[in-house]
Amino acid sequence: MADIPERGFPEAEFATRTAKAQAKMAEDGLSGLLLMSEPEVRYFSGFQTLFWQSPTRPWFLFLPATGKPIAIIPEIGAALMRRSWLDDIRTWSAPAPEDDGISLLTDLLSPLAQQGEHIGIMKGHETGLRMPLGDYERLIAGLPGLKINDATGLIRGLRMVKSEAEIEKLAHICAIGSATFAKVPEFAAEGTPLEDVFRAFRREALLRGADDVPYLVGGADQGGYHDVISPPSRRPLATGDILMLDTGATWDGYFCDFDRNYAIGAADDLSKRAYDVLWRATNAGMDAARPGATCRDLFYAMQSVIAEIDVQGGDVGRLGHGLGMQLTEWPSLAAFDTTVIEENMVLTLEPSLGYGNGRIMVHEENIVVRRDGVELLSTRAAPALPVI
């Protein structure tokens, strides 16, 4: 495995992100961005903590038209935020249901409201308001004159294109994931309960350097699995099973997201054919992934191969997505998504198909788009269905 990257980012990384956002804000006539969700707060501040898993406290970051972002956060996070590059950190004792940061936000935004300025909040697909709706309504009601614009496109455009420092972290966790998958034949033997296979996979990933394995799904059944999101059961693996594991392991706040398929004992002909079609569909997706192509182009490139078996393409709606600080990010490799592919986008190629009597198969690789093609971040799966 390559040398381990440095954790965190230099201050210049956050300064660059902020400057790019502020340039886009100027184009869109915005005097600020109010950010509330974990990836966006972390993207501009470097504030990384598992404390987001608690829904009790809201966290806010305000990106002004000039200067550094301003943190408005519960006091419990102040010590960690002070280690970031930010200077202006405003806190309150939380939880405080009657005033969970609302007064501090109102004080910050009132001058903009008095001038009738526009600020951006993320309103679009794949976003959520991470504060009580009632608090948001009270905040806006207390700021007459403030105009609220949708900043989803602005943030999406920034986060979809990764810096080399981000790509280095993504490559590292993908290498850990690949090394973990290489060990699966050692613990996914016939007779092993699927639940134990999942536990062994997590242990192996952690031993190999992953910080966490918050996402691990899959399936196993005779001649093929039927879904890919169910929790594992105690059913032992048996000869003739097709096993799939799909992992989202993390390192320094960045995800890998890819899967591998295996046959236990022996592989049936239909499963071998499905695997071959998906492997070639992935190749078609990699060939199509060039700057200037659209997500729709990649979808149809993979779908044209999948149609050899399944004209519906597994009916999952998309055949891949963006990857980074979140397991799934913008864009979607789908017929509806006309997003233009840019250099340094990190994507999953995830063709899937239905075959036989209600069986499905999914294949997934992680790539970064370069000027002249793609660079694999995950180690490419074997061209034929592996038999354990």
C-alpha positions as CSV (number, residue, x, y, z in Angstrom):
1,M,0.0,0.0,0.0
2,A,1.2,3.5,-0.8
3,D,2.4,5.9,1.9
4,I,-0.3,7.1,4.2
5,P,-1.4,10.7,3.4
6,E,-1.3,13.4,6.0
7,R,-4.5,13.8,8.0
8,G,-6.4,17.0,7.6
9,F,-5.7,19.8,5.1
10,P,-3.4,22.8,5.1
11,E,-5.1,26.2,5.7
12,A,-4.5,26.9,2.0
13,E,-7.0,24.2,1.0
14,F,-9.8,25.9,3.0
15,A,-8.8,29.3,1.8
16,T,-9.0,28.1,-1.8
17,R,-12.4,26.6,-1.3
18,T,-13.7,29.7,0.4
19,A,-12.3,32.0,-2.4
20,K,-14.0,29.9,-5.1
21,A,-17.3,30.0,-3.2
22,Q,-17.1,33.7,-2.8
23,A,-16.4,34.2,-6.5
24,K,-19.5,32.2,-7.3
25,M,-21.5,34.1,-4.7
26,A,-20.5,37.4,-6.4
27,E,-21.7,36.1,-9.7
28,D,-25.0,35.1,-8.2
29,G,-25.5,38.3,-6.2
30,L,-25.2,36.6,-2.8
31,S,-23.9,38.4,0.3
32,G,-23.5,35.1,2.2
33,L,-24.1,31.4,2.6
34,L,-25.8,29.9,5.6
35,L,-24.6,26.2,5.9
36,M,-26.0,23.7,8.4
37,S,-25.2,20.2,7.3
38,E,-22.1,18.2,8.3
39,P,-20.4,17.9,4.9
40,E,-20.7,21.6,4.1
41,V,-19.6,22.8,7.5
42,R,-16.6,20.4,7.3
43,Y,-15.8,21.4,3.7
44,F,-15.2,25.0,4.6
45,S,-13.9,24.7,8.1
46,G,-12.3,21.2,8.6
47,F,-14.5,20.6,11.6
48,Q,-14.7,16.8,11.8
49,T,-16.5,15.0,14.6
50,L,-18.9,12.1,15.2
51,F,-21.0,14.4,17.3
52,W,-23.1,15.1,14.3
53,Q,-24.8,11.7,14.9
54,S,-26.6,13.3,17.8
55,P,-29.7,15.2,16.5
56,T,-29.9,17.3,19.7
57,R,-27.8,20.3,18.7
58,P,-27.8,22.3,15.4
59,W,-24.5,23.7,14.0
60,F,-24.1,26.6,11.6
61,L,-21.4,28.1,9.4
62,F,-21.9,31.5,7.7
63,L,-19.7,32.2,4.7
64,P,-19.7,36.0,4.1
65,A,-19.0,37.7,0.8
66,T,-15.4,38.4,2.0
67,G,-13.2,37.0,4.7
68,K,-13.2,33.7,6.6
69,P,-16.3,31.7,7.4
70,I,-18.0,32.4,10.8
71,A,-18.9,29.5,13.1
72,I,-22.1,29.6,15.2
73,I,-22.0,26.5,17.2
74,P,-22.8,24.9,20.6
75,E,-20.1,25.6,23.2
76,I,-19.4,21.8,23.4
77,G,-17.7,22.1,20.0
78,A,-15.8,25.3,20.6
79,A,-12.4,23.7,21.6
80,L,-12.4,21.5,18.4
81,M,-13.5,24.4,16.2
82,R,-10.7,26.6,17.6
83,R,-8.2,24.1,16.1
84,S,-9.5,24.9,12.7
85,W,-8.4,27.9,10.5
86,L,-11.4,30.0,11.6
87,D,-11.1,33.0,13.9
88,D,-14.7,34.0,14.5
89,I,-16.4,31.4,16.6
90,R,-19.7,32.3,18.3
91,T,-21.2,29.8,20.8
92,W,-24.1,29.2,23.0
93,S,-24.9,26.7,25.8
94,A,-26.8,23.9,24.1
95,P,-29.3,22.3,24.0
96,A,-31.5,25.3,24.5
97,P,-34.8,24.5,22.8
98,E,-36.1,28.1,23.3
99,D,-33.1,29.6,21.6
100,D,-30.7,27.2,19.9
101,G,-28.4,29.6,18.3
102,I,-31.3,31.7,16.8
103,S,-30.4,34.9,18.6
104,L,-26.7,34.6,17.5
105,L,-27.8,34.0,13.9
106,T,-30.3,36.9,14.0
107,D,-27.5,39.3,15.3
108,L,-25.2,38.1,12.5
109,L,-27.7,38.4,9.7
110,S,-29.7,41.5,10.8
111,P,-27.4,44.0,9.0
112,L,-27.9,42.1,5.7
113,A,-31.6,42.0,6.3
114,Q,-31.8,45.7,6.8
115,Q,-30.0,46.3,3.5
116,G,-32.3,43.8,1.7
117,E,-29.4,41.5,0.8
118,H,-29.6,38.0,-0.6
119,I,-28.1,35.0,1.1
120,G,-28.0,31.4,-0.1
121,I,-29.3,28.2,1.7
122,M,-29.2,24.8,0.2
123,K,-32.8,23.8,-0.8
124,G,-32.3,21.2,-3.6
125,H,-32.1,17.5,-4.1
126,E,-29.9,15.6,-1.7
127,T,-30.0,18.4,0.9
128,G,-31.9,18.8,4.2
129,L,-32.6,21.5,6.7
130,R,-30.6,20.4,9.7
131,M,-32.4,22.5,12.2
132,P,-35.9,22.4,13.5
133,L,-38.3,23.8,10.9
134,G,-39.9,25.9,13.6
135,D,-36.6,27.5,14.4
136,Y,-35.9,28.2,10.7
137,E,-39.3,29.9,10.4
138,R,-38.7,32.0,13.5
139,L,-35.3,33.0,12.2
140,I,-36.6,34.2,8.8
141,A,-39.6,35.9,10.4
142,G,-37.2,37.9,12.6
143,L,-35.2,39.0,9.5
144,P,-37.6,41.0,7.4
145,G,-36.0,42.2,4.2
146,L,-33.6,39.3,3.9
147,K,-33.9,37.4,0.6
148,I,-33.2,33.6,0.6
149,N,-31.9,32.1,-2.6
150,D,-31.2,28.4,-3.4
151,A,-27.4,27.8,-3.2
152,T,-27.5,24.1,-4.0
153,G,-26.0,24.5,-7.4
154,L,-23.2,26.7,-6.2
155,I,-22.1,24.2,-3.5
156,R,-22.7,21.2,-5.7
157,G,-20.4,22.6,-8.4
158,L,-17.6,23.1,-5.9
159,R,-17.8,19.8,-4.1
160,M,-18.2,17.6,-7.2
161,V,-14.7,18.6,-8.4
162,K,-12.1,17.3,-5.9
163,S,-8.7,18.8,-5.1
164,E,-5.6,16.6,-5.4
165,A,-5.4,16.5,-1.6
166,E,-9.0,15.1,-1.5
167,I,-8.2,12.6,-4.2
168,E,-5.2,11.4,-2.3
169,K,-7.4,10.5,0.7
170,L,-9.9,8.8,-1.5
171,A,-7.2,6.8,-3.2
172,H,-6.0,5.7,0.2
173,I,-9.3,4.5,1.5
174,C,-10.0,2.7,-1.8
175,A,-6.7,0.9,-1.4
176,I,-7.7,-0.2,2.0
177,G,-11.1,-1.4,0.7
178,S,-9.4,-3.3,-2.1
179,A,-6.9,-5.0,0.2
180,T,-9.9,-6.0,2.4
181,F,-11.8,-7.5,-0.4
182,A,-8.7,-9.5,-1.4
183,K,-9.0,-11.3,2.0
184,V,-12.7,-12.2,1.6
185,P,-11.9,-15.8,0.4
186,E,-10.2,-16.4,3.7
187,F,-13.3,-15.8,5.8
188,A,-16.3,-16.3,3.5
189,A,-16.2,-20.1,3.4
190,E,-19.0,-22.5,2.9
191,G,-20.9,-22.9,6.2
192,T,-20.0,-19.4,7.6
193,P,-23.1,-17.4,8.6
194,L,-23.4,-14.3,6.5
195,E,-23.6,-12.2,9.7
196,D,-20.1,-13.5,10.6
197,V,-18.8,-12.6,7.1
198,F,-19.9,-9.0,7.7
199,R,-18.1,-8.9,11.1
200,A,-14.9,-10.4,9.6
201,F,-14.9,-7.9,6.8
202,R,-15.3,-5.0,9.2
203,R,-12.4,-6.3,11.4
204,E,-10.2,-6.8,8.3
205,A,-10.8,-3.2,7.1
206,L,-10.1,-1.8,10.5
207,L,-6.9,-3.8,10.8
208,R,-5.8,-2.5,7.4
209,G,-6.2,1.1,8.5
210,A,-9.8,2.2,7.9
211,D,-11.1,4.6,10.5
212,D,-14.5,3.1,10.3
213,V,-16.8,0.9,8.2
214,P,-20.2,2.7,8.7
215,Y,-21.7,1.1,5.6
216,L,-21.6,-2.6,4.7
217,V,-24.4,-4.2,2.9
218,G,-24.8,-7.2,0.6
219,G,-26.5,-10.5,0.1
220,A,-26.1,-14.2,-0.6
221,D,-28.4,-16.8,-1.9
222,Q,-28.6,-19.8,-4.3
223,G,-27.9,-18.7,-7.8
224,G,-28.0,-15.0,-6.9
225,Y,-29.1,-12.5,-4.3
226,H,-32.4,-10.7,-4.4
227,D,-31.7,-7.4,-2.7
228,V,-28.6,-5.4,-1.6
229,I,-29.8,-3.4,1.4
230,S,-31.0,-6.0,3.9
231,P,-29.1,-6.6,7.2
232,P,-27.1,-9.9,7.1
233,S,-28.8,-13.1,8.5
234,R,-27.4,-16.1,10.3
235,R,-27.9,-18.3,7.3
236,P,-24.7,-20.1,6.5
237,L,-23.1,-19.7,3.1
238,A,-23.7,-22.7,0.9
239,T,-22.3,-24.2,-2.3
240,G,-24.1,-22.4,-5.2
241,D,-24.6,-19.1,-3.4
242,I,-23.6,-15.9,-5.0
243,L,-22.2,-13.6,-2.4
244,M,-22.0,-9.8,-2.7
245,L,-20.4,-7.3,-0.3
246,D,-20.6,-3.6,-0.8
247,T,-18.6,-1.4,1.5
248,G,-18.4,2.3,2.4
249,A,-15.3,2.5,4.6
250,T,-13.8,5.8,5.7
251,W,-10.4,7.3,6.3
252,D,-10.0,10.9,7.5
253,G,-13.6,11.7,6.6
254,Y,-13.6,10.3,3.1
255,F,-15.4,7.3,1.7
256,C,-14.7,4.4,-0.6
257,D,-17.8,2.8,-2.1
258,F,-17.6,-0.3,-4.2
259,D,-18.6,-4.0,-4.1
260,R,-17.4,-7.4,-5.1
261,N,-19.2,-10.6,-6.1
262,Y,-18.2,-14.2,-5.4
263,A,-19.6,-17.6,-6.0
264,I,-19.4,-20.1,-3.2
265,G,-18.1,-23.5,-4.3
266,A,-19.3,-23.3,-7.9
267,A,-20.8,-20.6,-10.2
268,D,-23.9,-21.3,-12.3
269,D,-23.7,-20.3,-16.0
270,L,-26.4,-17.5,-15.7
271,S,-24.5,-15.8,-12.9
272,K,-21.3,-16.0,-14.7
273,R,-22.9,-14.4,-17.7
274,A,-24.4,-11.6,-15.6
275,Y,-21.0,-10.9,-14.1
276,D,-19.4,-10.7,-17.5
277,V,-22.0,-8.3,-18.8
278,L,-21.6,-6.0,-15.7
279,W,-17.8,-6.2,-16.0
280,R,-18.0,-5.1,-19.7
281,A,-20.6,-2.4,-18.8
282,T,-18.2,-1.0,-16.3
283,N,-15.6,-0.8,-19.0
284,A,-18.0,1.0,-21.2
285,G,-18.6,3.5,-18.4
286,M,-14.9,4.1,-18.0
287,D,-14.5,4.6,-21.7
288,A,-17.2,7.2,-21.7
289,A,-16.0,9.0,-18.6
290,R,-14.2,12.0,-20.2
291,P,-14.3,15.7,-19.4
292,G,-17.1,17.2,-21.5
293,A,-19.3,14.1,-21.5
294,T,-22.5,14.1,-19.4
295,C,-23.7,11.8,-16.7
296,R,-26.4,10.8,-19.1
297,D,-23.8,9.7,-21.6
298,L,-22.2,7.4,-19.0
299,F,-25.5,6.0,-18.0
300,Y,-26.4,5.1,-21.6
301,A,-22.9,3.7,-22.3
302,M,-23.4,1.2,-19.5
303,Q,-27.1,0.6,-20.1
304,S,-26.3,-0.4,-23.7
305,V,-24.2,-3.3,-22.5
306,I,-26.6,-4.3,-19.6
307,A,-29.4,-4.5,-22.2
308,E,-27.8,-7.8,-23.4
309,I,-29.6,-9.4,-20.4
310,D,-31.8,-6.8,-18.8
311,V,-33.4,-3.8,-20.7
312,Q,-34.5,-2.3,-17.3
313,G,-30.9,-2.2,-16.0
314,G,-31.9,-3.5,-12.6
315,D,-34.5,-0.8,-12.3
316,V,-32.5,1.1,-9.6
317,G,-32.8,4.5,-11.2
318,R,-29.1,5.2,-11.7
319,L,-25.8,3.4,-12.4
320,G,-23.4,5.4,-10.2
321,H,-22.9,8.6,-8.4
322,G,-20.3,11.0,-7.0
323,L,-18.1,10.1,-4.0
324,G,-16.2,12.0,-1.4
325,M,-17.0,13.1,2.1
326,Q,-20.3,11.3,1.7
327,L,-21.0,7.8,0.6
328,T,-23.1,9.1,-2.2
329,E,-22.7,12.6,-3.6
330,W,-23.8,14.5,-6.6
331,P,-24.0,13.8,-9.5
332,S,-26.1,10.8,-10.5
333,L,-25.2,8.6,-13.5
334,A,-28.8,8.6,-14.6
335,A,-30.8,9.4,-17.7
336,F,-32.2,12.5,-16.1
337,D,-28.8,14.0,-15.1
338,T,-27.2,16.2,-17.7
339,T,-24.3,17.3,-15.5
340,V,-21.1,17.8,-17.5
341,I,-18.2,15.6,-16.4
342,E,-15.2,17.6,-15.3
343,E,-11.6,16.7,-14.6
344,N,-11.0,15.5,-11.0
345,M,-14.6,14.4,-10.4
346,V,-14.6,11.2,-8.4
347,L,-17.4,8.8,-9.4
348,T,-18.6,5.3,-8.7
349,L,-19.6,3.3,-11.8
350,E,-22.3,1.0,-10.5
351,P,-24.1,-1.0,-13.3
352,S,-26.7,-3.5,-12.1
353,L,-29.1,-5.9,-13.7
354,G,-31.9,-8.3,-13.0
355,Y,-31.6,-11.9,-14.3
356,G,-33.1,-15.4,-13.7
357,N,-36.0,-15.6,-11.3
358,G,-35.9,-12.3,-9.5
359,R,-32.2,-12.3,-9.0
360,I,-30.0,-9.2,-9.3
361,M,-26.3,-8.4,-9.6
362,V,-24.5,-5.2,-8.9
363,H,-20.9,-4.3,-9.8
364,E,-19.1,-1.1,-8.6
365,E,-15.8,0.6,-9.1
366,N,-14.4,3.9,-8.0
367,I,-12.7,6.2,-10.5
368,V,-11.3,9.7,-10.8
369,V,-11.8,11.5,-14.1
370,R,-8.6,12.8,-15.6
371,R,-7.9,15.0,-18.6
372,D,-7.4,12.0,-20.9
373,G,-9.5,9.3,-19.3
374,V,-10.0,7.7,-16.0
375,E,-7.8,6.5,-13.1
376,L,-9.1,3.6,-11.1
377,L,-9.1,4.2,-7.3
378,S,-10.4,0.7,-6.5
379,T,-8.4,-2.3,-7.7
380,R,-10.3,-3.6,-10.7
381,A,-12.4,-6.7,-10.0
382,A,-11.4,-9.9,-11.7
383,P,-12.8,-10.3,-15.2
384,A,-14.6,-13.6,-14.4
385,L,-16.8,-14.3,-11.4
386,P,-14.4,-15.5,-8.6
387,V,-15.2,-18.8,-7.0
388,I,-14.4,-19.4,-3.3
